[in-house]
């Protein structure tokens, strides 16, 4: 692996069944699959495979779930998930910019690192995978993406922050990635930073589709974009 790769976007919702049903209808996908590890955090989820990338929907499963604090500000984009080649080096670069590690754990040979949203505008999960794996679910028994699915892979995300250019520079340094213009980072996909006008954090995602359109799922703008516009 030569550099960081955008792999997953997570949406936080109050109702998993309702939101997952809406997402499946938009993406043209069958029911997804859960990550049972999240039960210990008071979270239920459904993961939808878009191809090599994923959209995850999470919702609280108990009154003590940490998600309630996030949802008090409304539903919306929750986490950006990326694959990185070296988590130790990334953590060192993060410390150079004052970015805190919120959580770190080993998971089936992968090193999972979550970086604090306070410095990055959104929770970033940046994981080192074992050799030969693209993401955690590669060897799970999960539903295949239908050949006639309405949409394809996740190709970009928008993160609303107070200082788009400054935040883009921090992300580029932490991920050891290239800037793509004054307020974006290219890392397998494009991470764009936009001025915060109301809600902050992950506010939009782009997925490939035959025709352009816009939709909203649990407060997150989903833009269907063609290959030419990606």
ABEGO torsion letter per residue (X at the ends): XABBBBABBBBBBABAAAAAAAAAAAAGBBBBBBBAAAAAAGBBBBBBBAEABBBBBBBBABAABAAAAAAAAEBEBABBBBBBABAAAAAAAAAAAGBBBABBBBBGGBBBBBBBAAAAGBBBBBBBBBBGBABAAAABBBBBBBAABABBBBABBBBBBABAAAAAAAAAAAAGBBBBEAABBBBGBBBBBBBBBEBBEBABBBBBBABBBBBBBGGBBBBBBBAAAX
